[in-house]
Amino acid sequence: NLATGGKKPDITFVFDVDIETSMKRVGNEKDRMESAGREFFNKVRNGYLEIAKSEPERVKVVDSTRSIEEVHKDVVEIVEKLNI
């Protein structure tokens, strides 16, 4: 809040994916973040999901375990509803 002067984006997307799916997608190309471990990623994921619960009008969770086309369709539908 201090860095942004209390301003927040009109919309924030949380592209939610479980750790197992995420690790399968990354494969062997792990960097420092991917090497952080399951506990770290579960805490981060749960933190973002809590933010989404507390601000459902602004923070939209998109199930990103699905295909790129399905995720894209969801994002387009959300944006179109905003009329921006």
For each residue, the residues with C-beta under 8 A, 3 or more apart:
1: 4 5 6
2: 5
3:
4: 1 7 8
5: 1 2
6: 1
7: 4
8: 4 12 58
9: 12 58
10: 58 82 84
11: 58 59 60 78 79 82
12: 8 9 58 59 60
13: 59 60 62 75 78
14: 48 49 51 52 59 60 61 62
15: 62 64 71
16: 45 48 49 61 62 63 64 65
17: 21 22 25 64 65
18: 21 22 45 65
19: 22 23 38 41 42 45
20: 23 24
21: 17 18 24 25 65
22: 17 18 19 25 26 41
23: 19 20 26 34
24: 20 21 27
25: 17 21 22
26: 22 23 29 30 34
27: 24
28:
29: 26 34
30: 26 34 35
31: 34 35
32: 35 36
33: 36
34: 23 26 29 30 31
35: 30 31 32
36: 32 33 40 41
37: 40 41
38: 19 41 42
39: 42 43
40: 36 37 43 44
41: 19 22 36 37 38 44 45
42: 19 38 39 45 46
43: 39 40 46 47
44: 40 41 47 48
45: 16 18 19 41 42 48 49
46: 42 43 49 50
47: 43 44 50 51
48: 14 16 44 45 51 52
49: 14 16 45 46 52 53 61
50: 46 47 53 54
51: 14 47 48 54 55 59
52: 14 48 49 55 56 59 60 61
53: 49 50 56
54: 50 51
55: 51 52 58 59
56: 52 53 59
57:
58: 8 9 10 11 12 55
59: 11 12 13 14 51 52 55 56
60: 11 12 13 14 52 78
61: 14 16 49 52
62: 13 14 15 16 71 74 75 78
63: 16 66 71 74
64: 15 16 17 71
65: 16 17 18 21
66: 63 70 71
67: 70 71
68: 71 72
69: 72 73
70: 66 67 73 74
71: 15 62 63 64 66 67 68 74 75
72: 68 69 75 76
73: 69 70 76 77
74: 62 63 70 71 77 78
75: 13 62 71 72 78 79
76: 72 73 79 80
77: 73 74 80 81
78: 11 13 60 62 74 75 81 82
79: 11 75 76 82 84
80: 76 77 83
81: 77 78
82: 10 11 78 79
83: 80
84: 10 79
